[in-house]
Amino acid sequence: MIHVKQIETGTIQENCYIISKENDALIVDPGNDKDKIKNALEVLETTPLAILLTHTHYDHIGALEDLRRTYDIPVYVSLAEQAWLGSPEHNLSTYSDQEIVAEPAEFTIEPPEKIVIGPFSFKVVHTPGHSPGGMSFIFEEGDCVFSGDALFKGSIGRTDLPGSEPEKLIPAVKDKLLSLPGHYVVYPGHLASTTIAYELRTNPYFRKDAVR
C-alpha cells in the first residue's frame, strides 16, 4: 500500500506530496522549500524515482530544478504546459519574488494515460480550467487522487489567472473527479485533504449533485 506525506511549502502554502511505497517514492508538485522536502525523504528512508506536476504555476515548481538535479530523476508534465516551465510569464513567477526558469520535462503527458513508474501505477486525467494543462493523478491502490488546483476542500481553483479557462473547470471536476468512489481521498494543491463524498455533500459548487 502507498503512503502519502503532505508537505506545506512556500509563502502561499502550496502542498507538495511524497508518495512512497517501501523504499521508492514519487514527488508531486515540489513548490518550494527544497530542504524540507529532502528532509522528509530522508525521514521516510525513500529514494525518489520521478517528479509529477499537476500544472506548472510557480508555486508548484520552485524546488523542481534542485530536486531533479540532486536525485537525477525525470519530470512528468502535461504536453500543454511543457513550454511554461521555461517561461516566467506563463508560470506566473514574473509576478512573484523570484522568476523561475526550469528546463523542459523529460516526459510529457497527454491525458488520459496510465503510467507505471517503478512500483507505482496511476491514471492521469485532464482537469483544465485553472490552467490549460491541469492534470490529476488517480492512484487506485491508495484510493486517492491528487487534484492539483482543480478541486479544493470546499472550493475550486482560481480561474481569473492568465491562461485560465473558467468554463472548463467545473465540468472537468464533475466528470473526472467527482465520478470517483466517494471514499477516495482528495489531496489538493492547497488546503487540507478531503474526500469525494464530502465534496459532493458540502462543496457549494457541487452539493446540488447526488450524494454518494
Order of alpha helices (4+ residues) and beta strands (2+ residues): beta-beta-beta-alpha-beta-alpha-beta-beta-beta-beta-beta-beta-beta-beta-alpha-beta-beta-alpha
